[in-house]
């Protein structure tokens, strides 16, 4: 079980840097402050974000903010070896040797300006990963106080079990939303609940606002009536749909829009009616429940 208390909604930093929003150091500092003021105290990172630059940019902003370390929680990941100026990689691949995992965490700590990360995840499963070697790295990092909790990202139940046999797994970050609901049907969430593993959801709004398809048109039509009923935004309702699942999923919200950040926690307070929850799922499927 996790030793770390994360906020009910997590701020995703993937797009804060050069990959998208290109926030200045001051803007990044303000964004950290705004999130914390709105009870979003957990920040999700990965070493690769911004082609290995976003962690360092965040770390400088965090240091400048003078916010006490215990006021926030930091998540980071390693394992994807991208082609980037700062790396020697010839092709994109995965790396999970003991030495590499330890080196990656230590690099992330330097960049994030912290002595520990609250949650450390393996970013994607590799066919060549060796569970014993991963466990040795994790146990060493825990013993040295460099990570508090360990977890996975995008791992299937069988891949998770392979690692869990050797070391405790507290989290698995997976794609889950009203339009990507497979984890609640393929046994992933059942497995996580059985073994006390907390799901984290990336891309929690799914394709609703990104694609124009029959599925998204059906959902948008339904959401118009639900927005009127609950007097809340569509994005808040979609997060509430995730939060209602008994696996206790924590959504990762990537927005840097201040008004949206200020409204995110309303999803936690909202108790979505059971029939409305099913209505959202039905419109996504395009059919009644079986």
C-alpha positions as CSV (number, residue, x, y, z in Angstrom):
1,X,0.0,0.0,0.0
2,X,1.1,3.6,-0.7
3,X,2.8,5.5,2.1
4,X,2.2,8.8,0.3
5,X,-1.0,10.9,0.3
6,X,-1.5,12.4,-3.1
7,X,-4.0,15.1,-4.0
8,X,-7.4,13.8,-5.4
9,X,-6.4,15.4,-8.7
10,X,-2.8,15.6,-10.0
11,X,-1.3,18.3,-12.1
12,X,0.4,16.9,-15.2
13,X,3.5,18.8,-16.3
14,X,4.1,17.1,-19.6
15,X,3.0,20.1,-21.6
16,X,4.4,22.9,-19.3
17,X,7.8,23.1,-21.1
18,X,9.1,23.1,-24.7
19,X,6.8,20.4,-25.8
20,X,3.8,22.7,-25.8
21,X,3.1,25.7,-23.5
22,X,6.7,26.9,-23.1
23,X,6.1,28.5,-19.7
24,X,8.7,30.9,-18.5
25,X,10.3,30.2,-15.2
26,X,8.1,32.8,-13.5
27,X,5.0,31.4,-15.2
28,X,5.9,27.9,-14.0
29,X,6.5,29.3,-10.5
30,X,3.0,30.9,-10.6
31,X,1.4,27.7,-11.9
32,X,2.9,25.7,-9.0
33,X,1.5,28.3,-6.6
34,X,-2.0,28.3,-8.3
35,X,-2.2,24.5,-8.2
36,X,-1.3,24.3,-4.5
37,X,-3.8,27.2,-3.6
38,X,-6.5,25.0,-5.3
39,X,-5.5,21.9,-3.3
40,X,-3.7,20.3,-6.3
41,X,-0.5,19.5,-4.5
42,X,0.8,16.5,-6.6
43,X,2.8,17.1,-9.8
44,X,3.4,14.4,-12.4
45,X,6.7,14.3,-14.2
46,X,8.8,12.0,-16.4
47,X,12.5,12.4,-17.2
48,X,11.6,12.6,-21.0
49,X,9.2,15.5,-20.7
50,X,10.4,18.5,-22.8
51,X,13.1,16.1,-24.3
52,X,14.7,15.8,-20.8
53,X,14.3,19.5,-19.9
54,X,11.0,20.0,-18.1
55,X,12.1,18.5,-14.8
56,X,15.0,21.0,-14.5
57,X,12.7,23.9,-15.5
58,X,10.2,22.9,-12.8
59,X,13.0,22.4,-10.3
60,X,14.2,26.0,-10.8
61,X,10.7,27.3,-10.5
62,X,10.0,25.3,-7.4
63,X,13.2,26.5,-5.8
64,X,12.4,30.1,-6.6
65,X,8.9,29.7,-5.1
66,X,10.3,29.0,-1.7
67,X,7.4,26.5,-1.1
68,X,8.2,24.0,1.6
69,X,8.9,20.5,0.2
70,X,6.4,18.9,2.4
71,X,3.6,21.0,0.9
72,X,3.7,19.1,-2.4
73,X,4.3,15.6,-3.8
74,X,6.4,14.8,-6.8
75,X,6.0,11.9,-9.2
76,X,8.5,11.0,-11.9
77,X,9.2,8.2,-14.3
78,X,12.1,6.7,-16.2
79,X,12.7,3.9,-18.8
80,X,12.0,5.5,-22.2
81,X,15.2,6.3,-23.9
82,X,14.4,9.0,-26.5
83,X,16.6,10.4,-29.2
84,X,17.6,13.8,-27.8
85,X,20.6,16.2,-27.8
86,X,21.4,15.3,-24.2
87,X,21.4,11.5,-25.0
88,X,23.6,9.2,-27.1
89,X,20.6,7.1,-28.2
90,X,20.4,6.0,-31.8
91,X,16.9,4.7,-31.6
92,X,14.0,5.1,-29.2
93,X,14.0,2.1,-26.8
94,X,13.5,1.1,-23.1
95,X,16.2,0.7,-20.4
96,X,15.6,-0.9,-17.0
97,X,19.0,-2.0,-15.8
98,X,19.7,-1.5,-12.1
99,X,22.4,1.0,-12.7
100,X,20.3,3.0,-15.2
101,X,17.2,3.2,-12.9
102,X,19.3,4.4,-10.0
103,X,21.2,6.9,-12.2
104,X,17.8,8.2,-13.6
105,X,16.3,8.8,-10.2
106,X,19.4,10.6,-9.0
107,X,19.3,12.8,-12.2
108,X,15.7,13.6,-11.6
109,X,16.4,14.5,-8.0
110,X,19.1,17.0,-9.1
111,X,16.8,18.5,-11.7
112,X,13.8,18.8,-9.5
113,X,15.8,20.3,-6.6
114,X,14.7,17.7,-4.1
115,X,16.2,15.0,-2.0
116,X,13.4,12.5,-2.7
117,X,10.4,11.8,-5.0
118,X,7.2,10.7,-3.5
119,X,6.4,8.3,-6.3
120,X,8.7,6.8,-8.8
121,X,7.3,4.9,-11.8
122,X,8.6,2.8,-14.7
123,X,7.3,4.6,-17.7
124,X,6.4,1.7,-20.1
125,X,7.0,-2.0,-19.9
126,X,10.0,-3.5,-21.8
127,X,10.1,-7.0,-23.1
128,X,13.7,-7.2,-21.8
129,X,13.0,-6.0,-18.2
130,X,14.3,-8.2,-15.5
131,X,12.1,-8.1,-12.4
132,X,14.9,-9.1,-10.0
133,X,17.1,-6.2,-11.2
134,X,14.3,-3.7,-11.1
135,X,13.5,-4.8,-7.5
136,X,17.1,-4.4,-6.4
137,X,17.2,-0.9,-7.7
138,X,13.9,0.1,-6.1
139,X,14.8,-1.4,-2.7
140,X,18.2,0.5,-2.8
141,X,16.5,3.8,-3.7
142,X,13.9,3.3,-0.9
143,X,16.5,2.4,1.7
144,X,18.5,5.5,0.8
145,X,15.3,7.6,1.1
146,X,15.4,8.7,-2.6
147,X,12.0,7.4,-3.4
148,X,9.0,6.8,-1.0
149,X,6.6,4.8,-3.2
150,X,7.2,2.8,-6.3
151,X,4.8,2.0,-9.2
152,X,4.4,1.5,-12.9
153,X,2.9,3.2,-15.9
154,X,1.0,1.6,-18.8
155,X,1.7,-2.0,-17.4
156,X,-0.8,-4.8,-17.9
157,X,-2.0,-6.9,-15.0
158,X,0.4,-9.8,-15.9
159,X,3.3,-7.4,-16.3
160,X,2.5,-5.8,-13.0
161,X,2.3,-9.2,-11.3
162,X,5.8,-10.0,-12.6
163,X,7.2,-6.9,-10.9
164,X,4.9,-7.2,-7.8
165,X,6.3,-10.7,-7.1
166,X,9.7,-9.0,-6.4
167,X,8.9,-5.6,-4.9
168,X,5.8,-3.7,-3.7
169,X,3.9,-1.9,-6.4
170,X,1.7,1.0,-5.1
171,X,0.6,2.7,-8.4
172,X,-0.1,2.1,-12.0
173,X,-0.6,5.1,-14.3
174,X,-2.9,4.1,-17.2
175,X,-5.0,5.7,-19.9
176,X,-8.5,5.9,-18.6
177,X,-11.5,8.2,-19.5
178,X,-15.1,8.1,-20.6
179,X,-13.7,7.4,-24.2
180,X,-10.9,5.0,-23.1
181,X,-12.6,2.8,-20.5
182,X,-10.9,-0.5,-21.2
183,X,-9.1,-0.8,-17.8
184,X,-12.5,-1.2,-16.1
185,X,-13.4,-4.1,-18.5
186,X,-10.2,-5.9,-19.1
187,X,-9.5,-6.8,-15.5
188,X,-6.9,-4.1,-14.9
189,X,-8.9,-2.3,-12.2
190,X,-10.1,-5.5,-10.6
191,X,-6.5,-6.6,-10.3
192,X,-5.4,-3.3,-8.9
193,X,-8.2,-3.3,-6.3
194,X,-7.3,-6.9,-5.3
195,X,-3.7,-5.9,-4.7
196,X,-4.0,-2.4,-3.2
197,X,-2.6,-0.7,-6.3
198,X,-3.9,2.8,-6.9
199,X,-4.6,3.7,-10.5
200,X,-3.5,7.1,-11.9
201,X,-5.3,8.2,-15.1
202,X,-3.5,10.0,-17.9
203,X,-5.6,11.8,-20.6
204,X,-8.6,11.8,-18.3
205,X,-10.8,13.8,-20.7
206,X,-10.1,11.3,-23.5
207,X,-11.0,12.3,-27.0
208,X,-14.2,14.3,-26.2
209,X,-12.6,17.7,-27.0
210,X,-9.9,16.5,-29.3
211,X,-11.8,14.5,-32.0
212,X,-15.0,14.9,-34.0
213,X,-16.5,11.4,-34.2
214,X,-19.8,9.8,-33.7
215,X,-18.7,8.9,-30.2
216,X,-17.6,12.4,-29.2
217,X,-20.7,14.0,-30.8
218,X,-23.0,11.7,-28.7
219,X,-21.1,12.5,-25.6
220,X,-21.1,16.3,-26.2
221,X,-24.9,16.2,-26.8
222,X,-25.4,14.4,-23.4
223,X,-23.0,16.7,-21.7
224,X,-25.0,19.7,-22.7
225,X,-27.9,18.4,-20.6
226,X,-25.7,17.4,-17.7
227,X,-23.9,20.8,-17.6
228,X,-27.4,22.3,-17.2
229,X,-28.4,19.8,-14.5
230,X,-25.2,20.1,-12.4
231,X,-24.3,23.7,-13.3
232,X,-20.7,22.5,-13.8
233,X,-18.4,22.4,-16.9
234,X,-18.1,19.3,-19.2
235,X,-14.5,18.7,-18.1
236,X,-15.5,18.7,-14.4
237,X,-18.3,16.2,-15.2
238,X,-15.9,13.9,-17.1
239,X,-13.4,13.9,-14.2
240,X,-16.2,13.2,-11.8
241,X,-17.1,10.1,-14.0
242,X,-13.6,8.8,-13.4
243,X,-13.6,9.6,-9.7
244,X,-16.8,7.5,-9.1
245,X,-15.1,4.3,-10.0
246,X,-14.4,2.1,-6.9
247,X,-10.8,1.6,-7.9
248,X,-10.2,5.1,-6.5
249,X,-8.6,6.5,-9.7
250,X,-6.7,9.7,-9.5
251,X,-6.9,11.8,-12.7
252,X,-3.9,13.7,-14.0
253,X,-5.0,17.1,-15.4
254,X,-2.7,18.7,-17.8
255,X,-4.4,22.1,-18.1
256,X,-2.5,25.4,-17.4
257,X,-5.7,27.4,-17.7
258,X,-6.2,29.1,-14.4
259,X,-10.0,29.1,-14.5
260,X,-10.0,25.4,-15.2
261,X,-7.5,24.7,-12.4
262,X,-9.7,26.6,-10.0
263,X,-12.7,24.4,-11.0
264,X,-11.0,21.0,-11.0
265,X,-11.6,20.2,-7.3
266,X,-15.4,20.6,-7.9
267,X,-15.2,17.2,-9.6
268,X,-14.1,15.7,-6.3
269,X,-17.0,17.3,-4.4
270,X,-19.6,16.3,-7.1
271,X,-21.5,13.1,-6.5
272,X,-22.5,12.1,-10.0
273,X,-25.9,10.3,-10.1
274,X,-25.5,6.6,-10.9
275,X,-27.8,6.8,-14.0
276,X,-25.8,9.8,-15.3
277,X,-22.6,7.8,-14.9
278,X,-24.1,5.0,-16.9
279,X,-25.5,7.4,-19.5
280,X,-22.0,8.8,-20.2
281,X,-20.6,5.2,-20.6
282,X,-23.6,4.2,-22.8
283,X,-23.1,7.2,-25.1
284,X,-19.4,6.4,-25.4
285,X,-20.1,2.8,-26.3
286,X,-22.9,3.7,-28.6
287,X,-25.0,1.0,-27.2
288,X,-26.8,0.0,-24.0
289,X,-24.9,-1.9,-21.3
290,X,-24.9,-5.6,-22.0
